[in-house]
Amino acid sequence: MVDSRTMIWATLSLDALLWGLINSLFGPSSLKIMGTFDIDFATAGVAVSAMSFSAMFSIFTGRYADKYGSYYITRLSLFFLGLTTFLTGFSNSILMFILLSFLTGISIGTYQASSSQAVLELYPEARFKMLGVNQAFFGVGATIGPTVVALIISNFNDWKIAYILFGGLLAISIIFQFYIKQAAKQRESVSEERSVQGNSFLVLLVALFFMFIIGTGVGSWLPTYVVTTNRAGYLEASALLSFFWGTGTIMRVVGYKFVSKTGEKKALVYFISVCLVFTFISIGIVGFVPNAFIWGIVGLVYVPLYPLIMEVVYSKYRHSPGRAIGRLVAFGNFGALIAAPLIGTINNMAGPDVATLVIPMSSLIVLLMFLKLKID
């Protein structure tokens, strides 16, 4: 048995990288999946929403991280995430694809609620820094994932291979990780507790709701939007997601320096303000290089928002963070639930440029929420 904080940190980082790869599957695969099952944009949105709907179960499963240990629940949820992703590669109908997406979503929501807590408990003395570095590994997976998936599809003309490969790798990795003993929870003194004042938890709920709309919009819609509007080719469109996550990964590693100078609230406001401006600008941009620049900037400021919010919440609810984070993740996934069908329906009714306005308009609402946030 290994009881090393370093070993646990290493496995959590590997898990985050593999999760990043799996998270990048649908975007580059969406057009091929639609062709395989002969479905339109709205139906494809339903398939994505099935996953987001079941991820909302984190409002119930988040508390298990407090009861059974965050590292144990993280590994358990990731094993089932790998298994259901693997099985998705054998889907022979859209109903089977949606069912497996639903089961995958339960694992995703639970993982989102427990994994941040696992890292924060390991390093209470450097919470945001270490959570940012850990999620940078997710960024590495999410950066290379879209391009790898696009290359697999281009070479084999089959989206299912990537699902089988990434899901199988994760499930096998987690089996070996169950031999690692969970580290004891490291507590902070009550005197160090900071507070989130007044109705700020409600403010964070609303902010997460629209943040997940932005993330789902970029991850599942951006490649399709770029290709269908002839702004770039198929491989180039997938590469845009790599730029998005690549720049965000860099910020997750070094962002703690900026946050330490400005404070959490100002950092949140600055990040989302830049996101708002550049997502509006993106609608008028044509060509791969200009789009790569725009979405690289968006990734730079959007990607660090989630770990920063998790750190703020953990500092307030560190004695039962799983329950609090689970509620936030559940409400965030409700935003992801409606994002894909909303964008797909608007696209069918008014065209892709109008549908893409969902992303900057959501950024505007998040900015308004952050301006209302009160943090000691």
C-alpha positions as CSV (number, residue, x, y, z in Angstrom):
1,M,0.0,0.0,0.0
2,V,1.2,3.5,-0.8
3,D,0.3,6.3,1.5
4,S,2.1,9.2,-0.2
5,R,0.7,12.6,-0.8
6,T,3.0,12.8,-3.9
7,M,1.7,9.6,-5.2
8,I,-1.9,10.6,-4.8
9,W,-1.2,14.0,-6.4
10,A,0.4,12.2,-9.4
11,T,-2.7,9.9,-9.8
12,L,-5.1,12.9,-9.5
13,S,-3.1,14.7,-12.2
14,L,-3.1,11.6,-14.5
15,D,-6.8,11.3,-13.9
16,A,-7.3,14.9,-14.8
17,L,-5.4,14.5,-18.1
18,L,-7.4,11.4,-19.1
19,W,-10.6,13.3,-18.2
20,G,-9.5,16.1,-20.4
21,L,-9.1,13.7,-23.3
22,I,-12.6,12.2,-22.8
23,N,-14.1,15.7,-22.4
24,S,-12.8,16.6,-25.9
25,L,-14.5,13.6,-27.6
26,F,-17.9,15.0,-28.6
27,G,-16.9,18.3,-30.2
28,P,-14.8,16.9,-33.1
29,S,-17.0,13.8,-33.3
30,S,-20.4,15.6,-33.4
31,L,-20.7,15.9,-37.2
32,K,-19.7,12.2,-37.6
33,I,-22.1,11.1,-34.9
34,M,-25.0,13.0,-36.6
35,G,-24.1,11.3,-39.8
36,T,-23.9,7.8,-38.2
37,F,-27.4,8.1,-36.6
38,D,-28.9,10.4,-39.2
39,I,-29.9,13.1,-36.7
40,D,-30.1,16.9,-36.8
41,F,-28.5,19.6,-34.6
42,A,-31.4,19.6,-32.2
43,T,-31.3,15.8,-31.6
44,A,-27.5,16.0,-31.2
45,G,-28.2,18.6,-28.6
46,V,-30.5,16.2,-26.7
47,A,-27.7,13.6,-26.7
48,V,-25.4,16.1,-25.0
49,S,-28.1,17.2,-22.6
50,A,-28.7,13.7,-21.4
51,M,-25.1,13.8,-20.0
52,S,-25.6,17.2,-18.5
53,F,-28.9,16.2,-17.0
54,S,-27.5,13.2,-15.1
55,A,-24.4,15.2,-14.1
56,M,-26.9,17.2,-12.0
57,F,-27.1,14.2,-9.7
58,S,-24.0,15.7,-8.0
59,I,-26.4,17.5,-5.8
60,F,-26.9,14.1,-4.2
61,T,-23.6,12.4,-4.8
62,G,-21.4,15.3,-3.7
63,R,-22.0,14.5,-0.1
64,Y,-20.4,11.0,-0.5
65,A,-17.0,12.7,-0.9
66,D,-17.5,14.0,2.7
67,K,-18.7,10.6,4.0
68,Y,-16.4,8.1,2.2
69,G,-13.4,10.3,1.3
70,S,-13.0,12.5,-1.7
71,Y,-10.1,10.5,-3.3
72,Y,-12.1,7.2,-3.1
73,I,-15.2,8.8,-4.7
74,T,-13.0,10.4,-7.3
75,R,-11.6,7.1,-8.3
76,L,-14.9,5.3,-8.3
77,S,-16.6,7.9,-10.4
78,L,-13.7,7.9,-12.9
79,F,-13.8,4.1,-13.3
80,F,-17.5,4.2,-14.3
81,L,-16.7,7.3,-16.5
82,G,-14.1,5.2,-18.4
83,L,-16.4,2.2,-18.6
84,T,-19.4,4.1,-20.0
85,T,-17.2,6.0,-22.4
86,F,-15.7,2.7,-23.6
87,L,-19.2,1.2,-24.1
88,T,-20.3,4.3,-26.0
89,G,-17.9,3.3,-28.7
90,F,-20.1,0.3,-29.4
91,S,-23.4,2.3,-29.7
92,N,-25.5,1.0,-32.6
93,S,-28.4,3.4,-32.2
94,I,-29.0,7.0,-31.0
95,L,-31.0,5.6,-28.1
96,M,-28.1,3.6,-26.9
97,F,-25.8,6.6,-27.3
98,I,-28.2,8.8,-25.3
99,L,-28.5,6.1,-22.5
100,L,-24.8,5.7,-22.2
101,S,-24.4,9.5,-22.2
102,F,-26.9,9.6,-19.3
103,L,-24.9,7.1,-17.3
104,T,-21.6,8.9,-18.2
105,G,-23.1,12.1,-16.9
106,I,-23.6,10.7,-13.4
107,S,-20.0,9.8,-13.2
108,I,-18.9,13.3,-14.5
109,G,-21.0,15.2,-12.0
110,T,-19.7,13.1,-9.1
111,Y,-16.1,13.5,-10.3
112,Q,-16.5,17.3,-10.6
113,A,-17.8,17.5,-7.1
114,S,-15.2,15.2,-5.5
115,S,-11.9,15.8,-7.4
116,S,-11.5,19.5,-6.5
117,Q,-12.1,18.6,-2.9
118,A,-9.5,15.8,-3.1
119,V,-6.8,18.2,-4.3
120,L,-7.8,21.0,-1.9
121,E,-7.5,18.5,1.1
122,L,-4.1,17.5,0.0
123,Y,-2.7,21.0,-0.2
124,P,-4.7,23.3,2.1
125,E,-1.6,25.6,2.4
126,A,-1.7,26.4,-1.3
127,R,-5.2,25.7,-2.5
128,F,-5.7,27.7,-5.6
129,K,-2.1,27.2,-6.8
130,M,-2.3,23.4,-6.6
131,L,-5.8,23.1,-7.8
132,G,-4.8,25.2,-10.8
133,V,-1.8,23.1,-11.5
134,N,-3.9,19.9,-11.2
135,Q,-6.5,21.1,-13.6
136,A,-3.7,22.2,-16.0
137,F,-3.3,18.5,-16.6
138,F,-7.0,18.4,-17.6
139,G,-6.1,21.3,-19.9
140,V,-3.3,19.3,-21.5
141,G,-5.7,16.5,-22.2
142,A,-8.3,18.9,-23.5
143,T,-5.7,20.7,-25.6
144,I,-4.4,17.7,-27.4
145,G,-7.7,15.8,-27.3
146,P,-9.6,17.6,-30.1
147,T,-6.7,17.3,-32.6
148,V,-6.1,13.6,-31.7
149,V,-9.8,12.8,-32.1
150,A,-9.9,14.6,-35.4
151,L,-6.8,12.7,-36.6
152,I,-8.3,9.4,-35.6
153,I,-11.5,10.2,-37.4
154,S,-9.7,11.4,-40.5
155,N,-7.5,8.3,-40.7
156,F,-10.1,5.7,-39.8
157,N,-13.3,7.5,-40.7
158,D,-14.8,6.3,-37.4
159,W,-15.6,8.4,-34.3
160,K,-16.1,5.2,-32.2
161,I,-12.4,4.3,-32.0
162,A,-11.6,7.4,-29.9
163,Y,-14.3,6.6,-27.4
164,I,-13.1,3.0,-27.0
165,L,-9.5,4.1,-26.7
166,F,-9.9,6.9,-24.2
167,G,-12.5,5.2,-22.1
168,G,-10.5,2.0,-21.9
169,L,-7.3,3.8,-20.9
170,L,-9.1,5.6,-18.0
171,A,-10.9,2.5,-16.7
172,I,-7.7,0.4,-16.7
173,S,-5.7,3.2,-15.0
174,I,-8.3,3.5,-12.2
175,I,-8.2,-0.2,-11.5
176,F,-4.5,0.1,-10.6
177,Q,-5.2,3.3,-8.6
178,F,-7.5,1.5,-6.2
179,Y,-4.4,0.0,-4.6
180,I,-3.4,3.4,-3.3
181,K,-4.5,4.3,0.2
182,Q,-6.4,7.5,0.7
183,A,-4.5,10.2,2.5
184,A,-5.9,11.5,5.8
185,K,-7.9,14.7,5.4
186,Q,-5.8,17.8,6.3
187,R,-7.8,20.3,8.3
188,E,-7.2,24.1,8.6
189,S,-7.8,25.9,11.8
190,V,-11.2,27.6,12.1
191,S,-9.5,31.0,12.6
192,E,-8.3,30.9,9.0
193,E,-11.8,30.5,7.6
194,R,-12.9,33.2,5.2
195,S,-16.5,33.9,4.4
196,V,-18.7,34.3,1.4
197,Q,-21.2,36.9,2.5
198,G,-25.0,37.3,2.2
199,N,-26.5,35.9,-0.9
200,S,-23.2,35.2,-2.6
201,F,-23.7,31.5,-2.7
202,L,-26.8,32.1,-4.8
203,V,-24.7,34.5,-7.0
204,L,-22.2,31.7,-7.5
205,L,-25.0,29.2,-8.4
206,V,-26.2,31.6,-11.2
207,A,-22.6,32.3,-12.3
208,L,-21.9,28.5,-12.6
209,F,-25.1,28.0,-14.5
210,F,-24.0,30.4,-17.2
211,M,-20.4,29.4,-17.1
212,F,-21.3,25.9,-18.0
213,I,-23.4,27.2,-20.9
214,I,-20.2,29.0,-22.1
215,G,-18.1,25.8,-21.7
216,T,-20.7,23.6,-23.4
217,G,-21.1,26.1,-26.2
218,V,-17.4,26.2,-26.9
219,G,-16.8,22.4,-26.4
220,S,-19.7,21.0,-28.4
221,W,-20.6,23.8,-30.7
222,L,-17.5,25.7,-31.8
223,P,-16.1,23.1,-34.3
224,T,-19.5,22.6,-35.9
225,Y,-20.0,26.4,-36.1
226,V,-16.6,27.0,-37.7
227,V,-17.0,24.3,-40.3
228,T,-20.6,25.0,-41.3
229,T,-19.9,28.7,-41.7
230,N,-16.8,28.0,-43.8
231,R,-14.5,29.9,-41.4
232,A,-12.0,27.0,-41.3
233,G,-11.6,23.4,-42.3
234,Y,-12.4,20.3,-40.2
235,L,-9.0,19.7,-38.7
236,E,-8.5,23.4,-38.2
237,A,-11.8,23.7,-36.4
238,S,-10.8,21.0,-33.9
239,A,-7.4,22.7,-33.5
240,L,-9.3,25.8,-32.3
241,L,-10.4,23.8,-29.2
242,S,-6.8,23.0,-28.6
243,F,-5.9,26.6,-28.7
244,F,-8.7,27.4,-26.3
245,W,-7.6,24.8,-23.7
246,G,-3.9,25.3,-24.3
247,T,-3.9,29.0,-23.3
248,G,-6.2,28.2,-20.4
249,T,-3.9,25.5,-19.2
250,I,-1.0,28.0,-19.1
251,M,-3.1,30.4,-17.0
252,R,-4.1,27.7,-14.6
253,V,-0.4,27.1,-13.9
254,V,0.6,30.8,-13.4
255,G,-2.8,32.4,-12.6
256,Y,-2.3,32.1,-8.9
257,K,0.3,34.9,-9.1
258,F,-2.2,37.2,-10.7
259,V,-5.0,36.3,-8.3
260,S,-2.6,36.8,-5.3
261,K,-2.1,40.4,-6.4
262,T,-5.7,41.4,-7.4
263,G,-7.8,39.2,-5.1
264,E,-10.4,36.6,-6.1
265,K,-13.2,39.0,-6.9
266,K,-11.2,41.3,-9.1
267,A,-9.6,38.3,-10.9
268,L,-13.0,36.8,-11.6
269,V,-14.3,40.2,-12.9
270,Y,-11.2,40.8,-15.1
271,F,-11.2,37.3,-16.6
272,I,-14.9,37.3,-17.5
273,S,-14.8,40.8,-18.9
274,V,-12.1,39.9,-21.4
275,C,-14.1,36.7,-22.2
276,L,-17.2,38.8,-22.9
277,V,-15.3,41.2,-25.3
278,F,-13.6,38.5,-27.3
279,T,-16.6,36.2,-27.7
280,F,-18.5,39.1,-29.2
281,I,-15.6,39.8,-31.5
282,S,-15.4,36.2,-32.6
283,I,-18.7,36.3,-34.5
284,G,-17.2,38.6,-37.2
285,I,-13.9,36.7,-37.5
286,V,-13.1,34.5,-40.6
287,G,-10.0,32.4,-41.1
288,F,-8.1,29.9,-39.0
289,V,-5.3,32.2,-37.7
290,P,-7.6,35.0,-36.5
291,N,-10.0,32.5,-34.9
292,A,-7.1,30.7,-33.2
293,F,-6.0,34.0,-31.7
294,I,-9.5,35.0,-30.5
295,W,-10.3,31.6,-29.0
296,G,-6.9,31.4,-27.5
297,I,-7.6,34.6,-25.6
298,V,-11.0,33.4,-24.5
299,G,-9.5,30.2,-23.2
300,L,-6.8,32.2,-21.3
301,V,-9.4,34.0,-19.3
302,Y,-12.3,31.5,-19.1
303,V,-10.5,28.3,-18.1
304,P,-9.2,29.6,-14.7
305,L,-12.6,30.6,-13.5
306,Y,-13.8,27.2,-12.3
307,P,-10.8,26.3,-10.0
308,L,-10.9,29.9,-8.6
309,I,-14.6,29.5,-7.7
310,M,-13.9,26.0,-6.2
311,E,-11.2,27.5,-4.0
312,V,-13.5,30.3,-2.8
313,V,-16.2,27.8,-1.9
314,Y,-13.9,25.3,-0.2
315,S,-12.5,28.1,2.0
316,K,-16.0,28.6,3.3
317,Y,-17.3,25.1,3.5
318,R,-14.2,23.1,4.2
319,H,-15.8,20.9,6.8
320,S,-18.4,19.6,4.3
321,P,-17.2,20.9,0.9
322,G,-18.6,17.9,-1.0
323,R,-22.1,19.0,-0.3
324,A,-21.5,22.6,-1.2
325,I,-19.5,21.9,-4.4
326,G,-22.0,19.2,-5.4
327,R,-24.8,21.8,-5.4
328,L,-22.8,24.2,-7.4
329,V,-21.8,21.6,-10.0
330,A,-25.4,20.4,-10.2
331,F,-26.7,23.8,-11.0
332,G,-23.8,24.4,-13.4
333,N,-24.7,21.2,-15.3
334,F,-28.3,22.4,-15.5
335,G,-26.8,25.2,-17.6
336,A,-24.9,22.7,-19.7
337,L,-28.2,20.7,-20.0
338,I,-30.0,23.5,-21.8
339,A,-27.0,24.9,-23.7
340,A,-26.7,22.3,-26.5
341,P,-30.4,22.1,-27.4
342,L,-30.8,25.8,-27.0
343,I,-27.9,26.5,-29.4
344,G,-29.1,23.8,-31.8
345,T,-32.6,25.1,-31.9
346,I,-31.6,28.7,-32.4
347,N,-29.3,27.5,-35.2
348,N,-32.2,25.8,-36.9
349,M,-34.4,28.8,-36.6
350,A,-32.1,31.8,-37.1
351,G,-28.7,30.5,-38.3
352,P,-25.3,29.8,-36.7
353,D,-24.3,33.5,-36.1
354,V,-27.3,34.2,-34.0
355,A,-26.9,30.9,-32.1
356,T,-23.4,31.7,-31.2
357,L,-24.6,34.9,-29.4
358,V,-25.5,32.5,-26.6
359,I,-21.8,32.4,-25.6
360,P,-21.1,36.2,-25.2
361,M,-24.6,36.8,-23.7
362,S,-23.9,34.2,-21.0
363,S,-20.5,35.9,-20.4
364,L,-22.3,39.1,-19.7
365,I,-24.6,37.6,-17.1
366,V,-21.6,35.9,-15.4
367,L,-19.9,39.3,-15.3
368,L,-23.0,40.8,-13.6
369,M,-23.0,38.0,-11.0
370,F,-19.3,38.4,-10.2
371,L,-19.8,42.2,-9.7
372,K,-22.4,41.3,-7.0
373,L,-20.1,38.8,-5.3
374,K,-19.0,39.7,-1.7
375,I,-15.9,37.9,-0.4
376,D,-14.0,38.6,2.8
